[in-house]
């Protein structure tokens, strides 16, 4: 079955029951569960339990990243799960991400090796370049700064980084490779110079940022799309009271009440029903379970179009700094900043 057939199955199945356990078939031939557990912002001491709860609840996809600072906890949970027979390694899809300080080709494999060591794994199912933007390599310092406190950027070519990612596939350290936070122009550059096509693009997406043009572009290129922050990342550290709230949007609440579901379940269903992989984050056992239980209802075409109409190109997850009392994108002056393009 092709990826597009999987998409159609999620959109058109009479009962949505297959969308939760459904696998996206990637261009690499690997199968990726359409619902995963996000681990960004997972508080120390809570991530291990969250991963175990998720695996017990039926999740078979865990999304990780070196910069989250919790891969050792995830690794501890995976070891318990494997040793106790909750799951086998082959049954779980693990995603990792290459951080911005390791874009120089000679650092890619070392960064991957560190993640594998912390996760207690021999290979990753998917490894993504976390951002197209590079920082200066500074050993273990993930946010290198100059004496004035400004981030030290680098202009390392992500095309060269991609070549090093491909070598990780050659060596069996990763099964698939992909991108995160890249725009369509940058993706085209990768496509034109790759031996292995990007299997996945991970980007922020929710009804306030539907990413329809980018998703359509990726579908044409046989690139699966993963939506991060599908609930609008309400617990992000830089959230302001004036920011819009998806979970409190009365229009979404009304749809949720119609189906006897939570707003979060509606937002997750919105993504899976259009064939987008989704990685909601929670450390609360009841919410972890709830986020996975989104297959026993189906949004109507009218409701899907209605939710898409909420698009306002609003991003919850753009690193920002304050300049003259105004919040501005931190990395906007970098030549590889991805959000200047339309999509």
C-alpha positions as CSV (number, residue, x, y, z in Angstrom):
1,X,0.0,0.0,0.0
2,X,1.3,3.4,-0.9
3,X,1.4,6.4,1.4
4,X,-1.2,8.2,-0.6
5,X,-3.5,5.1,-0.3
6,X,-2.9,5.3,3.4
7,X,-4.0,9.0,3.3
8,X,-7.1,8.2,1.4
9,X,-7.9,5.4,3.9
10,X,-7.7,7.8,6.8
11,X,-9.9,10.4,4.9
12,X,-12.5,8.0,3.5
13,X,-12.9,5.0,5.7
14,X,-16.5,4.6,6.8
15,X,-15.2,4.0,10.3
16,X,-12.2,5.9,11.4
17,X,-11.1,2.9,13.4
18,X,-8.0,2.3,11.3
19,X,-6.6,5.8,11.5
20,X,-5.2,5.4,15.0
21,X,-3.4,2.2,14.4
22,X,-2.8,3.0,10.8
23,X,0.8,3.2,9.6
24,X,2.0,5.7,7.1
25,X,4.2,3.9,4.6
26,X,7.2,6.2,4.1
27,X,9.2,6.6,0.9
28,X,11.9,4.6,2.6
29,X,9.5,1.7,2.8
30,X,9.3,1.9,6.6
31,X,6.0,2.1,8.5
32,X,5.3,5.0,10.8
33,X,2.4,5.0,13.3
34,X,0.1,8.0,12.6
35,X,-0.2,8.9,16.3
36,X,2.9,9.3,18.5
37,X,3.8,10.7,21.9
38,X,5.6,14.0,21.9
39,X,8.3,14.5,24.6
40,X,9.1,18.2,24.2
41,X,8.8,20.1,27.5
42,X,8.4,16.9,29.4
43,X,9.5,17.8,32.9
44,X,12.5,15.9,34.4
45,X,11.3,12.9,36.4
46,X,8.0,12.7,34.5
47,X,9.1,11.7,31.0
48,X,10.0,8.1,31.9
49,X,6.6,7.5,33.4
50,X,4.9,9.2,30.5
51,X,6.6,7.0,27.9
52,X,5.8,3.8,29.8
53,X,2.1,4.9,30.2
54,X,2.0,5.6,26.5
55,X,3.4,2.3,25.5
56,X,1.0,0.5,27.8
57,X,-1.9,2.5,26.3
58,X,-1.0,1.3,22.8
59,X,1.3,4.0,21.4
60,X,4.0,2.6,19.2
61,X,5.7,5.9,18.2
62,X,7.8,8.1,20.4
63,X,9.1,11.5,19.2
64,X,12.4,12.6,20.8
65,X,15.1,15.2,20.3
66,X,18.5,15.8,21.8
67,X,17.7,19.4,22.6
68,X,14.8,18.3,24.8
69,X,17.3,17.2,27.4
70,X,15.3,14.1,28.4
71,X,16.6,11.3,26.1
72,X,18.2,9.4,29.0
73,X,14.7,9.3,30.7
74,X,13.1,8.1,27.5
75,X,15.9,5.5,27.2
76,X,15.2,4.3,30.7
77,X,11.5,3.8,29.9
78,X,12.3,2.0,26.7
79,X,14.6,-0.4,28.5
80,X,11.9,-1.2,31.1
81,X,9.3,-1.7,28.3
82,X,11.6,-4.0,26.4
83,X,12.8,-6.0,29.4
84,X,9.3,-6.4,30.8
85,X,7.7,-7.5,27.5
86,X,5.4,-4.5,27.1
87,X,6.8,-4.1,23.5
88,X,9.8,-5.2,21.5
89,X,12.2,-2.8,19.9
90,X,10.9,-3.7,16.5
91,X,7.3,-2.7,17.5
92,X,8.2,0.9,18.4
93,X,9.0,3.7,16.0
94,X,11.5,6.1,17.6
95,X,12.3,9.6,16.1
96,X,15.3,11.6,17.0
97,X,16.6,15.0,15.8
98,X,20.0,16.5,15.0
99,X,20.5,19.8,16.9
100,X,21.6,23.0,15.3
101,X,25.2,22.9,16.7
102,X,26.0,19.7,14.9
103,X,25.3,20.6,11.3
104,X,28.9,20.3,10.2
105,X,29.2,16.8,8.5
106,X,32.0,15.6,10.9
107,X,29.7,16.2,13.9
108,X,26.5,14.5,12.6
109,X,27.5,10.9,13.5
110,X,28.8,11.8,16.9
111,X,25.5,13.6,17.7
112,X,23.5,10.6,16.6
113,X,25.8,8.3,18.6
114,X,25.1,10.4,21.7
115,X,21.3,10.1,21.2
116,X,21.5,6.4,20.6
117,X,23.6,6.0,23.8
118,X,21.1,8.0,25.9
119,X,18.1,6.2,24.3
120,X,19.9,2.8,24.8
121,X,19.2,1.9,21.2
122,X,21.2,0.5,18.3
123,X,19.3,2.5,15.7
124,X,16.7,5.1,15.2
125,X,13.7,4.6,12.9
126,X,13.8,8.3,11.9
127,X,16.4,11.0,12.3
128,X,15.5,14.6,11.4
129,X,17.5,17.8,10.9
130,X,15.7,19.8,13.6
131,X,16.1,23.2,12.0
132,X,17.7,24.5,8.7
133,X,19.5,27.1,10.9
134,X,22.9,26.2,12.3
135,X,24.7,27.4,15.4
136,X,28.4,27.3,16.0
137,X,29.7,24.0,17.3
138,X,30.6,24.5,20.9
139,X,31.0,21.0,22.3
140,X,28.1,20.2,24.7
141,X,26.8,23.8,24.7
142,X,23.6,23.7,22.7
143,X,23.0,27.5,22.7
144,X,26.5,29.0,22.2
145,X,26.6,32.8,23.0
146,X,29.1,35.6,22.6
147,X,30.2,37.9,25.5
148,X,27.1,40.1,24.9
149,X,24.7,37.1,25.2
150,X,23.9,36.8,21.5
151,X,23.6,33.4,19.9
152,X,26.6,32.4,17.8
153,X,25.2,31.4,14.4
154,X,26.9,29.4,11.6
155,X,26.0,29.2,8.0
156,X,26.8,25.5,7.6
157,X,25.1,24.1,4.5
158,X,22.2,21.8,5.3
159,X,23.0,20.2,1.9
160,X,26.3,19.0,3.4
161,X,24.5,18.0,6.6
162,X,22.1,15.9,4.6
163,X,25.0,14.0,3.0
164,X,26.2,13.1,6.4
165,X,22.6,12.0,7.4
166,X,22.6,9.7,4.3
167,X,25.8,8.1,5.5
168,X,24.0,7.3,8.8
169,X,21.4,5.4,6.7
170,X,24.3,3.6,4.8
171,X,25.7,2.4,8.2
172,X,22.4,1.1,9.5
173,X,22.3,3.7,12.3
174,X,18.9,5.1,11.1
175,X,16.3,3.6,8.9
176,X,14.8,6.8,7.5
177,X,15.9,10.5,7.5
178,X,13.9,13.7,7.2
179,X,13.5,17.3,8.0
180,X,11.9,19.6,10.6
181,X,10.9,23.3,10.2
182,X,12.1,23.4,6.6
183,X,10.2,25.4,3.9
184,X,9.3,24.2,0.4
185,X,12.2,26.0,-1.2
186,X,14.7,24.4,1.2
187,X,13.1,21.0,0.7
188,X,13.4,21.3,-3.1
189,X,17.2,22.0,-2.6
190,X,17.5,18.8,-0.6
191,X,15.5,16.8,-3.1
192,X,17.7,17.9,-5.9
193,X,20.9,16.8,-4.2
194,X,19.9,13.6,-2.3
195,X,20.5,9.9,-2.6
196,X,17.8,9.2,0.0
197,X,14.7,11.3,-0.2
198,X,13.4,13.0,3.0
199,X,10.9,10.5,4.3
200,X,9.2,13.0,6.7
201,X,8.8,16.7,7.3
202,X,7.9,17.7,10.8
203,X,6.3,21.1,11.3
204,X,3.9,22.9,13.6
205,X,0.3,22.5,12.5
206,X,-3.1,23.0,14.0
207,X,-6.3,24.9,12.8
208,X,-4.6,28.3,13.3
209,X,-1.7,27.1,11.1
210,X,-3.1,24.5,8.8
211,X,-0.1,24.3,6.5
212,X,-2.3,23.2,3.6
213,X,0.1,24.4,0.8
214,X,3.1,22.8,2.5
215,X,1.2,19.5,3.1
216,X,0.0,19.5,-0.6
217,X,3.6,20.1,-1.7
218,X,4.9,17.2,0.5
219,X,2.2,14.9,-0.7
220,X,3.3,15.5,-4.3
221,X,6.9,14.7,-3.3
222,X,5.8,11.5,-1.3
223,X,7.0,13.1,1.9
224,X,4.9,12.3,5.0
225,X,4.0,15.2,7.3
226,X,4.1,15.1,11.1
227,X,2.3,17.9,13.0
228,X,4.0,19.0,16.2
229,X,2.2,21.2,18.7
230,X,-1.2,20.0,17.4
231,X,-2.9,21.5,20.4
232,X,-1.2,24.9,20.1
233,X,1.4,24.1,22.7
234,X,-0.5,25.9,25.5
235,X,2.3,25.1,28.0
236,X,5.1,26.7,25.9
237,X,7.4,28.8,28.2
238,X,6.9,32.1,26.2
239,X,3.1,31.9,26.0
240,X,1.4,35.3,26.5
241,X,-2.1,35.8,27.9
242,X,-3.1,37.6,24.7
243,X,-2.2,34.6,22.5
244,X,-5.1,32.6,21.0
245,X,-6.0,29.3,22.7
246,X,-7.1,26.4,20.5
247,X,-8.3,24.4,23.4
248,X,-10.6,27.2,24.6
249,X,-11.8,28.2,21.2
250,X,-15.7,28.0,21.5
251,X,-16.0,26.7,18.0
252,X,-13.8,23.7,18.7
253,X,-15.4,23.2,22.1
254,X,-18.8,23.0,20.4
255,X,-17.6,20.4,17.9
256,X,-16.1,18.4,20.8
257,X,-19.3,18.5,22.8
258,X,-21.3,17.2,19.8
259,X,-19.2,14.1,19.8
260,X,-18.7,13.7,23.5
261,X,-15.0,14.3,23.1
262,X,-12.4,16.8,24.4
263,X,-11.2,19.7,22.3
264,X,-7.8,18.0,22.2
265,X,-9.3,14.8,20.7
266,X,-11.0,17.0,18.0
267,X,-7.6,18.6,17.2
268,X,-5.8,15.3,16.9
269,X,-8.6,13.8,14.8
270,X,-8.4,16.9,12.5
271,X,-4.8,15.9,11.7
272,X,-5.1,12.1,11.3
273,X,-8.3,12.5,9.2
274,X,-6.3,14.4,6.6
275,X,-3.5,11.9,6.7
276,X,-1.1,13.9,8.9
277,X,1.0,12.1,11.6
278,X,0.5,13.8,14.9
279,X,2.6,13.8,18.1
280,X,0.6,15.3,21.0
281,X,2.6,15.7,24.2
282,X,1.4,14.9,27.7
283,X,2.8,13.5,30.9
284,X,-0.6,13.0,32.5
285,X,-1.7,9.3,32.2
286,X,-5.4,10.1,31.6
287,X,-4.6,12.6,28.9
288,X,-2.0,10.3,27.3
289,X,-4.8,7.7,27.0
290,X,-7.4,10.2,25.9
291,X,-5.1,11.6,23.1
292,X,-4.8,8.1,21.7
293,X,-8.6,7.5,21.7
294,X,-9.6,9.4,18.6
295,X,-10.8,6.6,16.3
296,X,-14.3,6.1,17.4
297,X,-15.7,9.3,15.8
298,X,-15.3,11.0,12.5
299,X,-15.5,14.7,11.6
300,X,-17.7,15.6,8.7
301,X,-16.3,17.1,5.5
302,X,-18.1,20.4,6.5
303,X,-16.4,20.3,10.0
304,X,-13.0,19.6,8.4
305,X,-13.4,22.6,6.0
306,X,-14.7,24.7,9.0
307,X,-11.6,23.9,11.1
308,X,-9.3,24.7,8.1
309,X,-11.0,28.1,7.8
310,X,-9.6,29.0,11.2
311,X,-6.1,29.4,9.6
312,X,-4.4,32.7,10.5
313,X,-0.8,31.7,9.9
314,X,-0.2,31.9,13.7
315,X,2.8,30.1,15.0
316,X,3.1,29.1,18.7
317,X,6.7,27.8,18.3
318,X,9.0,30.5,16.8
319,X,11.9,31.2,19.1
320,X,11.6,34.9,20.0
321,X,13.7,37.6,21.6
322,X,12.7,41.1,22.8
323,X,14.0,44.0,20.9
324,X,13.1,47.6,22.0
325,X,10.2,46.1,24.0
326,X,8.8,44.1,21.1
327,X,8.9,40.3,20.6
328,X,10.6,39.4,17.3
329,X,11.7,36.0,15.8
330,X,15.2,35.3,17.3
331,X,16.6,33.8,14.1
332,X,14.9,36.0,11.5
333,X,18.2,37.5,10.2
334,X,19.8,34.0,9.6
335,X,19.9,33.3,5.8
336,X,18.3,29.9,6.4
337,X,15.4,31.2,8.6
338,X,12.5,29.1,7.2
339,X,9.5,31.3,7.8
340,X,10.1,34.1,5.3
341,X,8.7,32.0,2.5
342,X,4.9,31.6,2.1
343,X,5.3,27.8,2.7
